Amino acid sequence: MIRGNDAFAGFSLQYFFLSNTNKYGEIPQWIPFITHGTTVTWGYSIQGVMAGLLPSILFQTKNIIEKINFFNIFYLGIFFDELLLLIGTWLLARRFFSSKFTCLFVTSSVMGSCIGLTSYFFNLYLLYAIPLLLHFIHSFFETGKWRYCLLAINLYVIQQMGNLAQNIPVTSLTIFIYFSIYFLLHPLKTLNQIQIFKYDKNFFLCLIFSLFSCLVLYLMVTLGFDKQLVNFNVGRNIDGSVSLDTFLNYGANKDLTKWLELVLRISPFFDYTLYIGLLPIPLLILGILFNHQKVNLQLLLTAFILFLFAMSTFISTFLYYHWPLMKFFRHLTLASTLVKIFLCFIAGFGFEAMFTHENFKWNNKTILFTYFLVVLAMCGLTLLLNLFSDNFTYSTKVVTSMIGPNLPRMDDVFREHFLSSRLFQSFIFSFVYSLLFLLLPKLNFKRCRNGIILFMLLLHCLDVYMYRFLETQLRSFVLDPEQYKTLALESIPYSQRRRESLWIGEPRENILKAVISNSLPVMAYWSLPIFLFKDIFDTDFRTDFWQQPLNDYMRAYWGQPIHDLSTPPLGFQNRGLKLPIQHPAIKKISGVTEDKIQFFSEAYLINNDELIASAISDTNYKGDILFLSAPFRLNPNYLSILKHNPPADLSLNTRLPLPYTVQHFSSNHLKLNVGVSSSQGAWLFYSDVWHPQWKATVNGEPTPIFKANLAYKAIPLEPGLNQIHFYFKNNLLSFLYFIIGMNALFWIGWLLRVTVGLCFERDNKPI
């Protein structure tokens, strides 16, 4: 089970979304369990609906997977996403290398390092489509076929759908740097390739579908982030951008010591891993020195520029000002994961030059001298690793220096047993590699070349996948059978009241408690209560945004000016969101001491929100009077049943004790029945945040939803039986989810076809 951080936030959101979709056949567009109700923004969509290929498809189904435990569904989704990375890496490697042994070496190096059990956004989704994207763009320039261009653009959109919005400029920058260097190194070849392009019907079809894909991406990024959403993400401006200082320093690690992970085999970072195996390190040096192909230089320059970018240098400052959308990115250190991908390919040139090329001549003095220096460095590394493994104090200092200030770290790494055992493993692999490299010049390559290669590959895979297995253990914990059973998909229950405590003895609580205890406090997100389907009053978990009506409501009780977005409400402290409890009305109106469904005999329409704020925060107000803000267009028929001046006595009680029955509840719907005996009718108050896209019907007839007490919903009721239906639906968002699902279905089909084709191919024809 995932231990925490972004990965568990995605896990919990997927569980909630898929439970709703599987039971009710509808993707949630409103989440009732977060900050008293909120829209599904980009952050929730990418982690819940679009985090990978498989979830995007499953959210278009109903009752198909109800007998499959969600735990298995989640990891099956990760499998397809890693398969995309694997296939892309293999195809790109085949383009550069003549030997499939080298392709296997490069691919295993890449795959062994991408471990997303604590943060799959930076260790998987930031980079998982990059190799295949580069392959498609190369194919486009080589063949002039527009389908490769369309595949590249569509895949880029798919990658962003499953990614943090702030990563968009980084992935686009990586592709731009790579092909800019390619064009500079091959100017004549590039011009010749451009001349073969045919601007026929295929071009226009490609253009239309590409623009449509980009439009879908734009709409998905912007939908939900409307004027109703308040964003107080720490370190960001109101519009989501960051200052230059934040860009360069937020969670930054400018120290070169972080790259010691490449040789220490220890990953102390919560967000990413850099280890690619010990064998690629000497081969990386040999690949740089003895392979002078332009493609090698192209990969090296791309890696170097991205390295400077990730190290908060002058390159970072330049790109902050001049690269589109870069002002929204704030995790420079985490861009190091892109560098390691290119390092794996550069090491592949060293592998191919040494093991598969005849021109690697041992009698060449320059080659032999350089090779001797590399072996000497490996022997020195072996001795250092041996010393580190026996000196816990010094090894702790070294690993601590890798992390840098203000970066979340894996505390378990600093246990003495862990450090000594991991460093000893590194020593063993380094010793074996050093010994093999000493013996290689003495071996007869012509007679035992394949045996040597297979043995080196076997040792490398043992190294990198043993590391992956150990990191998986470190970054997860084991569920017992009872905990596993609680992850079956369930119907979403209606919470009659909000709870002040999240912990009420539910079966899944043990999982959530274990995740929180194994994570960092800052990594416990405000979306976690939805994993328990519990509606809570306030939260100590990290909270970044909420709806503006709730913001006005909180500010009124904190005594702050409402509609002011320059500063957060006073309850926003230590990244948690605490509501003021000193006023006697707030828990009643917020559905803690009273039901979230409440009834009133009358309501007061006040067109000035400041007057409502003054009334509800008055010490005489007990929470028993309903104050309404008028919709933009109000039917004159409703004016007669509304009072237009606040009462002189704010302690009046206009509540009605009406029995009601909830008939249906899901993320986007609430259906209930209530009988009203009064001939004057009544008012229903629902303690769920007001939003203009909420609609309601009473006995099948549309009725306006008033904003009540600045934050919540209220509707008028008729005498007699009232069958009420609240519903939230954005047709455009539903259409976009369908398009994304069908697109993901295409890519999974493509992946399976290519995988089968690669398993049975007998040549190296491009795919």
C-alpha positions in Angstrom: 0.0 0.0 0.0 1.2 3.5 -0.9 2.7 5.3 2.1 1.5 8.8 1.4 2.3 12.1 -0.4 0.8 12.8 -3.9 0.5 9.1 -4.7 -1.9 8.4 -1.9 -3.9 11.5 -2.7 -4.3 10.1 -6.2 -5.2 6.7 -4.8 -7.9 8.0 -2.5 -9.4 10.3 -5.2 -9.5 7.4 -7.7 -11.2 5.2 -5.1 -13.9 7.8 -4.5 -14.4 8.6 -8.2 -14.5 5.0 -9.3 -16.9 4.1 -6.5 -19.3 6.8 -7.6 -19.0 5.9 -11.3 -19.3 2.2 -10.8 -22.4 2.5 -8.6 -24.2 5.4 -10.3 -22.8 5.5 -13.9 -21.6 9.1 -13.6 -18.2 10.8 -13.1 -18.3 13.1 -10.1 -18.2 16.8 -10.9 -18.9 17.9 -7.4 -17.2 16.5 -4.3 -19.4 16.9 -1.2 -16.7 15.7 1.3 -14.1 18.4 0.8 -14.3 21.9 2.3 -18.2 21.6 2.6 -18.5 20.9 -1.1 -16.4 21.9 -4.1 -16.2 21.5 -7.8 -13.9 18.9 -9.5 -11.0 21.1 -10.4 -7.9 20.2 -12.5 -6.2 18.9 -9.4 -8.9 16.4 -8.5 -9.4 15.4 -12.2 -5.8 14.5 -12.9 -5.5 12.4 -9.7 -9.0 11.0 -9.8 -10.1 10.7 -13.3 -7.2 11.2 -15.6 -4.2 9.8 -13.6 -3.1 7.4 -16.3 -4.7 5.5 -19.2 -6.8 2.9 -17.5 -8.8 5.1 -15.1 -9.9 7.3 -18.0 -11.5 4.3 -19.6 -13.1 2.8 -16.4 -14.8 6.0 -15.6 -17.0 5.5 -18.7 -18.4 2.2 -17.3 -21.0 1.2 -14.7 -21.3 -2.1 -12.7 -18.6 -3.7 -14.8 -15.8 -3.8 -12.2 -17.8 -3.9 -9.0 -16.5 -7.4 -8.1 -12.8 -6.4 -8.6 -11.0 -4.9 -5.6 -10.0 -1.3 -6.3 -6.4 -2.1 -5.0 -5.9 -4.3 -8.1 -7.5 -1.8 -10.4 -5.2 0.9 -9.2 -2.0 -1.1 -9.8 -3.2 -2.4 -13.2 -3.5 1.3 -14.2 0.1 1.9 -13.1 1.1 -1.1 -15.1 -0.3 0.3 -18.4 1.4 3.7 -17.7 4.7 2.0 -17.1 4.2 -0.1 -20.2 3.9 3.2 -22.1 7.3 4.3 -20.7 8.8 0.9 -21.5 7.6 0.7 -25.1 8.6 4.3 -25.7 12.1 3.8 -24.3 12.6 0.6 -26.3 11.5 2.2 -29.6 13.7 5.3 -29.0 16.6 3.1 -28.0 16.2 1.0 -31.2 16.6 4.2 -33.2 20.0 4.9 -31.7 21.5 1.5 -31.1 22.1 -1.4 -33.4 22.1 -4.1 -30.7 19.0 -5.2 -28.9 21.2 -6.0 -26.0 21.9 -2.3 -25.7 18.2 -1.5 -25.9 17.6 -3.9 -23.1 20.3 -2.3 -21.0 18.9 1.2 -21.5 15.3 0.2 -21.0 16.0 -1.7 -17.8 18.0 1.3 -16.5 15.0 3.7 -17.1 12.4 1.3 -15.8 14.3 0.4 -12.6 14.4 4.0 -11.5 10.8 5.1 -11.9 9.3 4.3 -8.6 6.1 6.2 -8.0 4.9 4.9 -4.6 5.3 8.3 -2.9 5.1 10.7 -5.7 4.3 9.3 -9.2 3.8 12.8 -10.7 7.5 13.5 -10.8 8.9 10.0 -10.9 6.6 8.7 -13.6 4.0 11.0 -15.1 6.5 13.9 -15.7 8.5 11.7 -18.0 6.5 8.6 -18.9 5.5 9.7 -22.4 8.7 11.6 -23.3 10.6 8.7 -25.0 7.7 7.8 -27.2 7.0 11.4 -28.0 10.6 11.8 -29.2 10.2 8.6 -31.3 7.0 9.8 -33.0 8.5 13.2 -33.8 11.6 11.6 -35.3 9.4 9.3 -37.4 7.4 12.3 -38.6 10.6 14.1 -39.8 11.9 10.9 -41.4 8.8 9.9 -43.3 6.8 13.1 -43.7 3.7 11.2 -42.6 1.3 13.4 -40.7 -0.1 10.5 -38.7 3.1 10.6 -36.6 2.7 14.3 -36.0 -0.9 13.7 -34.8 0.2 10.8 -32.6 2.9 13.0 -31.0 0.5 15.9 -30.3 -2.2 13.6 -29.0 0.2 11.7 -26.8 1.5 15.0 -25.4 -2.0 16.0 -24.5 -2.6 12.5 -22.9 0.6 13.0 -20.8 -0.6 16.4 -19.6 -4.0 14.9 -18.7 -2.4 12.7 -16.2 0.0 15.3 -14.9 0.1 18.4 -12.7 -0.7 21.5 -14.8 2.6 23.1 -13.7 4.5 20.3 -15.5 3.2 21.4 -18.9 6.0 24.0 -19.5 8.7 21.5 -18.4 7.7 18.7 -20.8 7.3 21.1 -23.7 10.7 22.6 -22.9 12.4 19.2 -22.9 11.0 18.4 -26.4 12.0 21.8 -27.6 15.6 21.6 -26.4 16.0 18.1 -27.8 14.9 18.9 -31.3 16.5 22.4 -31.4 19.8 20.7 -30.8 18.9 18.1 -33.4 18.1 20.7 -36.0 21.4 22.6 -35.2 23.4 19.5 -35.6 21.7 18.3 -38.8 20.7 21.5 -40.7 20.8 20.1 -44.2 19.1 16.9 -43.2 16.4 18.9 -41.5 15.8 21.1 -44.5 15.6 18.0 -46.7 13.1 16.4 -44.3 10.9 19.5 -44.2 10.8 19.6 -48.0 9.2 16.1 -48.2 6.1 17.3 -46.2 3.0 17.2 -48.3 0.2 19.6 -47.4 -2.6 17.4 -48.6 -5.9 16.2 -46.9 -3.8 14.3 -44.4 -2.2 17.6 -43.3 -5.6 19.2 -42.7 -7.0 16.2 -40.9 -3.9 16.3 -38.7 -4.3 20.0 -38.1 -8.0 19.7 -37.2 -7.6 16.7 -34.8 -4.4 18.3 -33.2 -6.3 21.6 -32.6 -9.1 19.6 -31.1 -6.8 17.7 -28.8 -5.2 21.0 -27.6 -8.6 22.5 -27.1 -9.6 19.6 -24.9 -6.4 20.1 -22.9 -7.1 23.8 -22.5 -10.6 23.3 -21.4 -9.7 20.6 -18.9 -7.0 22.9 -17.4 -9.3 25.9 -17.0 -12.7 24.3 -16.2 -13.4 24.5 -12.5 -11.0 27.3 -11.9 -13.7 30.0 -12.2 -14.4 33.0 -10.0 -16.0 30.7 -7.4 -12.7 29.1 -6.5 -10.3 30.7 -4.0 -6.7 29.6 -4.3 -4.3 30.1 -1.4 -1.7 27.5 -2.4 1.4 28.3 -0.3 4.1 29.9 -2.4 1.8 30.8 -5.2 0.2 34.0 -6.3 -3.6 34.2 -6.6 -3.4 33.3 -10.3 -1.2 30.3 -9.6 2.1 31.8 -10.7 5.2 32.0 -8.6 7.8 34.7 -8.0 11.3 34.3 -9.3 12.6 33.7 -5.8 10.0 30.9 -5.2 10.8 29.4 -8.7 14.5 29.2 -7.9 14.3 28.2 -4.2 11.0 26.4 -3.4 12.0 22.9 -2.5 15.2 23.5 -4.4 18.4 21.4 -4.1 21.2 23.3 -5.8 23.9 21.1 -4.3 25.7 18.6 -6.6 25.7 16.1 -3.8 22.1 15.0 -4.7 23.7 13.2 -7.6 25.6 11.0 -5.2 22.5 8.8 -5.4 23.8 7.5 -8.7 26.7 5.7 -6.9 25.4 5.3 -3.3 22.2 3.5 -4.3 20.3 5.4 -1.7 17.3 7.6 -2.5 16.5 9.8 0.5 14.0 11.9 -1.4 10.2 11.6 -0.9 9.4 12.9 -4.4 11.8 11.2 -6.8 14.6 8.7 -7.3 17.7 9.1 -9.5 19.5 5.7 -9.2 19.8 3.9 -12.6 22.3 1.2 -11.6 26.0 1.2 -11.0 27.0 -0.2 -14.4 25.7 2.9 -16.3 28.1 5.2 -14.4 31.4 4.0 -16.0 29.6 3.4 -19.3 28.3 6.9 -19.2 31.9 8.2 -19.1 33.0 5.8 -21.9 29.9 6.8 -24.0 30.8 10.5 -23.8 34.5 9.9 -24.6 34.4 7.2 -27.3 31.2 7.8 -29.3 31.4 10.9 -31.4 28.1 10.5 -33.2 26.0 13.6 -33.4 23.1 11.9 -31.8 25.3 11.2 -28.8 26.2 14.9 -28.6 22.5 15.8 -29.0 21.5 13.7 -26.0 24.5 15.0 -24.0 23.6 18.6 -24.6 19.9 18.1 -23.9 20.8 16.4 -20.6 23.3 19.2 -19.7 20.8 22.0 -20.3 18.1 20.2 -18.3 20.7 19.7 -15.6 21.5 23.4 -15.4 17.7 24.1 -15.4 17.2 21.7 -12.5 20.1 23.2 -10.5 18.5 26.8 -10.3 21.2 28.4 -12.5 21.1 31.4 -14.9 19.4 29.0 -17.4 16.5 28.6 -14.9 16.2 32.4 -14.6 16.2 32.9 -18.3 13.6 30.3 -18.9 11.4 31.7 -16.1 11.0 34.9 -18.0 11.1 33.6 -21.6 9.5 30.1 -21.7 5.7 30.0 -22.0 3.9 29.2 -18.6 7.2 28.6 -16.8 6.1 31.1 -14.1 3.7 28.4 -12.9 6.4 25.8 -12.2 8.0 25.7 -8.8 9.8 22.3 -8.4 13.1 22.8 -10.2 14.9 20.0 -8.4 12.3 17.5 -9.5 13.2 18.1 -13.2 16.3 16.0 -12.4 14.2 12.9 -13.3 14.3 14.1 -16.9 18.0 14.3 -16.8 18.4 10.7 -15.6 16.4 9.5 -18.6 18.9 11.0 -21.0 21.8 9.7 -18.9 20.5 6.2 -19.4 20.7 6.7 -23.2 24.2 8.2 -23.1 25.3 5.2 -21.0 23.8 3.0 -23.8 26.4 4.4 -26.2 29.2 3.3 -23.8 27.6 -0.1 -23.6 27.4 -0.5 -27.3 30.9 0.9 -27.9 32.5 -1.4 -25.4 30.5 -4.7 -25.9 29.1 -4.7 -29.4 31.5 -2.6 -31.6 34.6 -4.1 -33.2 36.3 -0.7 -33.2 36.7 -0.7 -29.4 40.3 -1.8 -29.7 42.2 -2.7 -26.5 45.5 -2.0 -28.1 44.7 1.7 -28.6 46.7 3.5 -26.0 44.2 6.4 -25.6 41.3 3.9 -25.1 43.3 1.8 -22.8 44.5 4.7 -20.7 41.0 6.2 -20.4 39.6 2.8 -19.6 42.3 2.3 -16.9 41.3 5.6 -15.3 37.6 4.6 -15.3 38.5 1.2 -13.6 40.7 3.0 -11.1 37.8 5.4 -10.3 35.5 2.3 -9.8 38.0 0.7 -7.5 38.2 3.9 -5.5 34.5 4.0 -5.3 34.4 0.4 -4.1 36.8 1.3 -1.2 34.7 4.4 -0.3 31.5 2.4 -0.2 33.1 -0.2 2.0 34.2 2.6 4.4 30.8 4.2 4.4 29.0 1.0 5.1 31.0 0.6 8.4 30.7 4.3 9.5 27.1 5.2 10.3 27.9 8.7 11.5 29.8 9.7 8.4 27.4 8.0 6.0 24.5 9.8 7.7 26.2 13.2 7.1 26.8 12.3 3.4 23.2 11.3 2.8 21.9 14.3 4.7 24.0 16.6 2.5 22.2 15.1 -0.6 18.8 16.4 0.5 19.3 20.1 0.8 17.1 22.5 2.9 13.3 22.3 3.1 12.9 19.1 1.1 10.8 16.2 2.3 12.9 13.2 3.1 12.5 9.5 3.7 13.2 9.3 7.4 13.5 5.5 7.3 16.6 5.9 5.2 18.5 7.2 8.2 18.2 4.1 10.3 21.5 2.5 10.9 20.6 -0.9 9.7 19.1 0.5 6.5 22.1 2.7 5.6 24.7 0.0 6.4 22.9 -2.7 4.5 22.2 -0.5 1.4 25.7 0.8 1.3 27.1 -2.8 1.7 25.0 -3.9 -1.3 26.4 -1.0 -3.3 29.9 -2.1 -2.2 29.2 -5.6 -3.4 28.0 -4.5 -6.9 30.8 -2.0 -7.2 33.4 -4.6 -6.3 32.0 -7.1 -8.8 31.9 -4.5 -11.6 35.4 -3.4 -10.8 36.7 -6.9 -10.9 34.9 -7.6 -14.2 36.2 -4.4 -15.8 39.7 -5.4 -14.7 39.3 -8.8 -16.4 37.6 -7.6 -19.6 40.8 -6.7 -21.5 42.1 -10.2 -20.9 39.0 -12.0 -22.2 38.6 -13.2 -25.7 35.7 -11.1 -27.0 35.2 -13.1 -30.2 34.7 -16.3 -28.5 32.6 -15.2 -25.5 31.1 -11.9 -26.5 27.5 -12.9 -26.1 28.2 -14.7 -22.8 29.9 -11.5 -21.4 27.1 -9.3 -22.6 24.4 -11.6 -21.1 26.3 -11.8 -17.8 26.7 -8.0 -17.6 23.0 -7.5 -18.4 22.0 -10.1 -15.8 24.1 -8.4 -13.2 22.8 -5.0 -14.1 19.1 -6.1 -14.0 19.8 -7.8 -10.6 21.2 -4.5 -9.4 18.5 -2.1 -10.6 15.5 -4.4 -10.0 16.8 -5.4 -6.5 17.0 -1.7 -5.9 13.4 -1.2 -7.2 12.1 -4.0 -5.1 13.8 -2.6 -1.9 12.5 0.9 -2.6 9.0 -0.5 -3.2 9.2 -2.0 0.3 10.5 1.2 1.8 7.9 3.4 0.2 4.9 1.2 1.1 3.4 -1.0 3.8 1.5 -4.3 3.7 -2.2 -4.5 4.1 -3.7 -7.3 6.1 -6.6 -9.3 4.5 -9.3 -7.2 6.4 -7.8 -3.9 5.2 -7.7 -5.2 1.7 -11.4 -6.1 1.8 -12.3 -2.6 2.8 -11.0 -1.4 -0.6 -13.9 -2.9 -2.5 -15.9 -0.4 -4.4 -18.9 0.9 -2.4 -21.9 3.1 -2.7 -21.4 6.6 -1.3 -23.4 7.1 1.9 -25.2 10.3 2.8 -23.7 12.0 5.9 -26.7 13.5 7.8 -24.3 15.7 9.8 -20.8 16.9 9.5 -18.3 15.4 12.0 -15.7 17.3 14.0 -13.4 14.3 14.0 -12.4 12.2 11.1 -11.8 9.1 13.3 -15.1 7.4 14.1 -14.1 3.7 13.9 -14.7 3.1 10.2 -12.9 0.0 8.8 -10.8 2.0 6.3 -9.5 4.3 9.0 -6.7 1.9 9.8 -5.4 2.3 6.3 -5.6 6.1 6.4 -4.0 6.3 9.9 -1.1 4.1 8.7 -0.6 6.3 5.6 -0.6 9.5 7.7 1.7 8.1 10.3 4.2 7.0 7.6 4.0 10.2 5.7 4.9 13.8 6.4 2.4 16.2 8.0 2.6 18.5 5.0 1.9 15.6 2.7 -1.5 14.8 4.3 -3.9 16.5 1.8 -7.4 17.8 2.5 -8.8 15.4 -0.1 -8.1 12.4 2.3 -11.5 12.5 4.0 -13.2 11.4 0.8 -11.3 8.1 1.1 -13.6 7.4 4.1 -16.7 9.1 2.5 -16.8 11.4 5.6 -18.0 15.0 5.7 -15.9 16.9 8.2 -16.3 20.4 9.7 -12.7 21.5 9.3 -9.3 20.0 8.8 -5.6 20.0 9.9 -4.6 18.5 6.5 -3.0 20.6 3.9 -5.6 22.7 2.1 -4.9 24.8 -1.0 -8.3 25.9 -2.4 -12.0 26.1 -1.6 -15.1 27.8 -2.9 -15.5 31.6 -2.6 -18.9 31.4 -0.8 -17.2 29.4 2.0 -14.4 31.9 2.0 -16.8 34.8 2.6 -18.6 32.8 5.3 -15.4 32.1 7.2 -14.2 35.7 6.9 -17.5 37.0 8.2 -17.1 34.9 11.4 -13.5 35.8 11.7 -14.4 39.5 11.5 -12.5 40.1 8.2 -13.9 41.9 5.1 -15.7 39.5 2.8 -14.9 39.3 -1.0 -11.3 40.1 -0.1 -8.9 37.6 -1.8 -5.7 39.4 -1.0 -5.3 37.5 2.3 -6.6 34.1 3.4 -9.1 33.8 6.3 -7.6 33.7 9.8 -8.4 29.9 10.1 -5.9 29.1 7.3 -2.9 28.3 9.4 -0.1 25.7 9.0 -1.8 24.8 5.7 -4.9 23.5 7.5 -8.3 25.1 7.3 -10.0 25.8 10.7 -13.4 27.4 10.9 -14.2 29.8 13.7 -16.1 27.9 16.5 -16.4 30.7 19.0 -19.8 31.9 17.6 -22.8 29.8 18.7 -24.4 29.8 15.2 -21.6 28.4 13.1 -21.8 24.7 14.0 -25.6 24.8 13.7 -25.6 26.4 10.3 -22.7 24.3 9.1 -24.5 21.1 9.9 -22.6 19.9 12.9 -25.1 20.2 15.8 -28.0 20.2 13.4 -28.7 18.1 10.2 -27.2 19.5 7.0 -30.8 19.5 5.8 -32.8 22.1 7.8 -36.2 23.8 7.4 -37.4 27.3 8.1 -40.8 29.0 8.1 -39.5 32.1 6.4 -36.4 33.6 4.8 -35.0 37.1 4.6 -33.7 38.3 1.2 -30.9 40.9 1.6 -29.1 42.2 -1.5 -26.0 43.3 0.4 -23.6 40.5 1.4 -21.9 42.8 3.9 -25.2 43.2 5.8 -25.7 39.4 5.8 -22.1 39.0 7.2 -22.9 41.6 9.9 -26.1 39.8 10.8 -24.8 36.2 11.0 -21.8 37.2 13.0 -23.8 39.3 15.5 -23.5 37.8 19.0 -27.4 37.8 19.3 -27.7 35.6 16.2 -28.3 32.0 17.2 -28.4 30.4 13.7 -32.2 30.1 13.6 -32.9 32.7 10.9 -32.2 32.2 7.2 -30.6 35.0 5.2 -30.6 34.8 1.4 -28.7 36.4 -1.4 -30.8 36.9 -4.5 -29.9 35.0 -7.7 -29.0 37.3 -10.7 -32.5 36.9 -12.1 -35.3 36.4 -9.6 -38.8 35.4 -10.7 -41.2 38.1 -9.3 -43.4 35.3 -7.9 -40.9 34.6 -5.2 -40.8 38.2 -4.0 -44.1 37.8 -2.2 -42.8 34.9 0.0 -39.6 36.6 1.0 -39.0 39.2 3.7 -36.7 42.0 2.7 -35.5 43.5 5.9 -33.6 41.7 8.7 -35.5 41.3 11.9 -34.8 43.6 14.8 -34.4 40.6 17.0 -31.7 38.3 15.6 -32.3 35.7 18.3 -35.7 34.7 16.8 -36.2 31.0 15.9 -37.9 30.4 12.6 -37.0 26.7 12.3 -39.5 24.0 11.4 -39.0 20.4 12.7 -40.0 18.7 9.5 -39.3 15.0 8.9 -37.6 14.2 5.6 -36.3 11.1 3.8 -33.2 11.0 1.6 -34.1 8.8 -1.4 -30.8 9.0 -3.3 -27.3 10.5 -2.8 -24.2 10.6 -5.0 -21.6 13.2 -5.8 -23.7 15.1 -8.2 -27.2 14.4 -6.9 -29.4 14.6 -3.8 -33.0 13.5 -3.8 -35.3 13.7 -0.8 -38.9 13.9 0.2 -40.5 16.2 2.8 -44.1 17.1 3.7 -44.9 20.7 4.5 -48.1 21.1 6.6 -48.1 24.9 6.6 -50.3 26.6 3.9 -47.6 29.3 3.6 -44.9 26.7 2.5 -41.4 26.6 3.9 -37.7 26.9 3.1 -35.2 24.1 2.8 -31.7 24.9 3.7 -28.9 22.5 2.6 -25.5 23.0 4.3 -23.5 22.3 1.1 -21.6 25.1 -0.6 -23.6 27.2 -3.2 -22.4 27.2 -6.8 -24.1 28.7 -9.8 -24.1 25.4 -11.7 -26.2 23.7 -9.1 -29.8 23.1 -10.2 -32.9 22.0 -8.3 -36.5 20.8 -9.0 -39.4 20.5 -6.6 -42.1 18.0 -7.8 -40.4 18.0 -11.2 -40.6 21.8 -11.6 -37.3 23.9 -11.7 -36.8 26.1 -8.8 -34.1 28.7 -8.1 -31.3 27.9 -5.6 -30.6 30.9 -3.3 -27.3 31.4 -1.6 -28.0 31.1 2.1 -26.0 32.7 4.9 -23.3 33.6 2.4 -22.1 30.0 1.8 -24.9 27.4 1.4 -28.1 26.5 -0.5 -31.7 27.2 0.1 -34.9 26.6 -2.0 -38.6 27.4 -1.4 -41.0 24.5 -0.7 -44.7 24.1 -1.5 -47.4 23.1 0.9 -47.9 19.3 0.9 -45.5 16.7 -0.3 -42.2 18.0 -1.9 -40.1 15.7 -4.0 -36.8 17.6 -4.2 -33.9 16.9 -6.6 -30.6 18.8 -6.4 -28.2 18.0 -9.2 -24.9 19.3 -10.5 -23.9 18.7 -14.1 -21.6 20.4 -16.6 -22.4 18.9 -20.0 -19.1 20.2 -21.5 -17.1 18.5 -18.7 -19.0 15.2 -19.3 -18.2 15.4 -23.0 -14.5 16.1 -22.3 -14.3 13.1 -19.9 -15.8 10.9 -22.7 -13.3 12.1 -25.3 -10.4 11.5 -22.9 -11.7 8.0 -22.1 -12.0 7.1 -25.8 -8.6 8.5 -26.4 -7.1 6.5 -23.6 -8.8 3.3 -25.0 -7.0 3.9 -28.3 -3.7 4.2 -26.6 -4.1 1.0 -24.5 -5.1 -0.8 -27.7 -2.0 0.7 -29.5 0.2 -0.4 -26.6 -1.0 -3.9 -26.6 -0.7 -4.2 -30.4 2.9 -2.9 -30.4 3.9 -5.0 -27.4 2.7 -8.2 -29.1 4.4 -7.0 -32.3 7.7 -6.4 -30.5 7.6 -9.8 -28.8 7.4 -11.6 -32.2 9.3 -9.3 -34.5 12.3 -10.6 -36.5 13.7 -7.3 -37.7 14.1 -3.7 -36.7 11.5 -2.0 -38.8 10.2 1.2 -37.2 6.8 1.1 -35.6 
